[in-house]
Amino acid sequence: MYLKSIGSMVLKFIFVLFGIILLTGLIGLFNEGVDLSLKQYLMNLKDISNSLLHSNAMTITNEVNNSYPMFPAFWEPYFYSVSIFISAFLLSVVMGILLAYLTHLLPSAWSKFIIRATNLLESTPDIFILIVIQYSVILVLKETGILLFPIVGSQEKVYLIPVLTLSILPTIMLFRITYLLVNDEYGKPYVDLIRGRGMSRHFIFFVHILRNITFSLLNHSKSIILFLLSSLIVFERLFNIYGITHFILSFSQMDVICFSLIMFYLPVFLLLILIRLIIDKKTGQRVVI
C-alpha cells in the first residue's frame, strides 16, 4: 500500500519536473529579445534537458560574461533558503497548535478577543510585519547600542528575522484552523464520555482531539506551504537575502533557472510525502498530494 502511494507521488513529481522544464523553455524565448518560434522553443527544451543530464558540468555567467562552474556556489544560497523555509513551516505548525490549545484554556471573552485580533493580523501584509521588526531592531540599536539580532540585508546570514517573520501569518492561519476544528471536536459526544472518566483537559486535547483533527489540519498544510514559498521569494528579493531567488535572478540562464526550481521543489515534495505518510499512519485516511 505504502509503495503504491509513494509510486503515485513520484509519478506526480516527474510530471511537475516536466512542467518546470516546459515552463523554463518558454521563459527562454524572452531572454534575448522576443522569439516566439516553435523551433526556438524546442531548441530550448533540448538545451535544458542536456544541461540537466550533465548537471555536474553546468556553468553560470556573471554580468561581465565571465563563466565558471555552478557548483559549489549553488549550494550555499540553496540550503540557506531551504533552511529558512522548513524552519518557518515547522515553527508555524507548532505555534499554531500551541496557541489554539492555550486559547481554549482562557475564558470565553478572552478567546473571542484573540480571534478578533488574529483576524486583524491575518489581513496585515507580511512585508509590513518585516519592516516593523527591522525598524524596531534599528530603533533599539540607536537608543541603547544593543543589536538584538543581525539586520536583514547585511552580509551576515540572518535566520531569526526571516524565520520569525515568515511564520507569523502561517501561524495565525493554522491557529484559526486548529481553533475551529477543536471547537467542533469539543461538541462531539466522545469528549463528554472521556471527561466523565476523569481525564484531564491536557490529555483530552493532545491525545484524542489532536489525533482526530490531524487529517483536516495536515490537509490544510499544502496551502500554508504555497503561502510560505511565495512569501520567501518576495522577502529574498526585497530585503537582499542571498538565497535561491537572488541566485536565479543573478544568473538567469534557462538551465540554471530550471535546475534551481527543481531543487527547491524537491524538499517541498519530500515534505508533502511525509505529511501524507503521517496522515495514513495516524488516521488511516488518504489525502491527495
Number of C-alpha atoms within 10 A of each C-alpha: 6 10 8 9 16 14 12 13 19 15 12 14 17 12 12 14 19 14 12 18 25 17 14 23 25 20 17 24 18 11 12 7 8 10 14 12 9 11 9 15 19 14 13 22 20 14 15 25 17 13 19 17 11 10 16 12 12 18 17 20 15 11 8 6 8 9 12 13 13 17 14 8 12 17 13 14 19 19 14 17 24 20 14 22 22 17 18 25 21 14 17 25 22 13 18 24 23 14 19 22 20 10 18 16 13 12 9 11 8 13 17 13 11 16 16 11 12 18 14 10 16 16 9 12 10 19 16 11 16 20 14 12 16 16 13 13 17 19 14 13 14 11 8 9 10 12 13 11 14 17 20 21 15 12 11 11 15 18 18 16 17 21 21 18 21 28 27 20 24 25 27 24 23 24 25 21 17 24 21 12 19 20 13 12 18 14 10 10 9 13 17 11 11 15 13 9 8 8 12 10 15 11 13 16 18 13 11 15 19 19 15 17 17 19 21 14 19 19 19 14 18 16 13 20 19 12 14 21 20 10 17 24 16 16 21 19 16 11 16 15 25 21 24 27 22 18 19 19 12 13 17 18 18 24 26 24 24 23 21 18 18 17 15 16 18 14 14 18 16 14 15 20 17 12 20 22 19 17 21 16 12 12 14 11 13 15 14 8 13
